[in-house]
Amino acid sequence: MHAPDNPPVPPPQGNAPGRLADWLGWATGALQSASDSARLDAEILLCELLRCNRAGLVIRADEVLTTELALRYAALIERRQQGEPVAYLTGRREFWSLELHVSPAVLIPRPDTELLVEWALERLRGVSAPLLADLGTGSGAIALALASERPDARDWLVPLAGERFDLIVSNPPYVAEQDPHLRDLRFEPRRALTAGADGLSDLRRIAADALGYLKPGGALLLEHGAEQGAAVRALLHQQGYGAIETRRDLAGLERATLGVKSAHE
């Protein structure tokens, strides 16, 4: 039986537990084939154990890692090698300059979703004490980001029955059930990712139901897949929304679409 390429507890420089700098070097090498940000991942996970920032790793480079911490660090690196996201390993993820707690029960907030927040804030400019709803809250990334920018907004957590909103935002599941990209997302909850054979079932339901919860002139703002822009525009058009618009993310991909309820309803 061959020894593993990356044994779980290596002896840096022939001597365990070893210096922090040596462990970082080993971890970076061990993650090269599993991550496009191997050095950053290695640093974040070591910072998590040492309760320090990345600058602290430079200052403490010659400090010797205790055997207990070395074992814990090696276990984290091994999990990262298997593809487990750093956010689940640390239990935290930054979104809109907020540090959010995340677990494998929720989808990890992505930078792409900040486009939804930016557009929502633009839509609410000039609206006093807006009434908002975030459908499919998950980690709370969208709701918390909007609340941090618009503390005058109301009713984040009340039941929606009988309410009418200025804006409804949602980042619902929109991946097709057989999409090959799901292999890369195997650690994240499937129910937060997939929505029927074409990935549009939740978007269809939201587009249909949201009209009854919007004020006249209120808007529905949806995040969707990069290739679903045309389909989502068609869904909104079929339901009678107007002023339909799609915006692209920083990579130039269609990622969010807005539709407005008629002001005369």
C-alpha positions, 0 to 999 in steps of 0.5 A: 500500500502506497503512502499518501502523497500528503501525509496528515501530519508532516514533519516540517524540516524533519522535525515536528511540530515545526514552525508556522512558516513550515506548516504554511509551506506544507499546507500550500503545497498540499492544496495546490491541486484542490484550490485556486487560492491554496496559499490564501486558504492555508493562511485563513485556516491557520488564522482560524486556529491561532485566532489571529489575522494574516499579518499575525502569521508573518510576525509569528512565522518562527513560532513553533506550532504545538502538536495539538494545533498541528493535528487540528490544522492538518485535519482542516487541510485534509478536509479542504483537500477533499473540496470542503469550502473554507467558509464551512471549515471556519463557519464564517463568510464575509458579504457586503463587509459583514461577517456572516455565520454559515454552516453546511445547512445554508448556501455560502454567500457569493460576491455575485449576489452583491449585485442584487443588493446594489440594485435593491438599494438603487431601487429604494433610493428616495423611498421612506421607511421601505417595506422589504421582503427577502425570499429564501433567506438562507444565511441572511446575506441579502436581508442583513446587507440591506438592513445595514444600509437602510436601517429605516426598512421595516418588517424583516421577520414578520409573516408575509400574509396580508402585507404589501411590499415596495420591493421583494428580492430573492436569490432562489434555487435555480440550478437544473437537477442534472447540471454537471456543475453540481459536482463542484457544489457537493458540500452545499445543501442541494435543496438550496441549489436545484429547482426542477429539471430546468432550474426554473421551477422556483423562479416561476412560482415566485414570479407568479405569487409575488404580484399579490404581495407587491404594492402598485409600482413595487418591484420583484428583483431576482438573481438567476443563472448566467444563462437564464436571463431570457427565460426569466424575462419571459416569465415576468412578461407572462405574469404581467410585470413591466419595466423588465430589466436584466443586469450583468455582473462584473464578469459580464454575465446576466445575473439579476432581473427586475420586474415592476408591478403596474402602478394602476393595480 
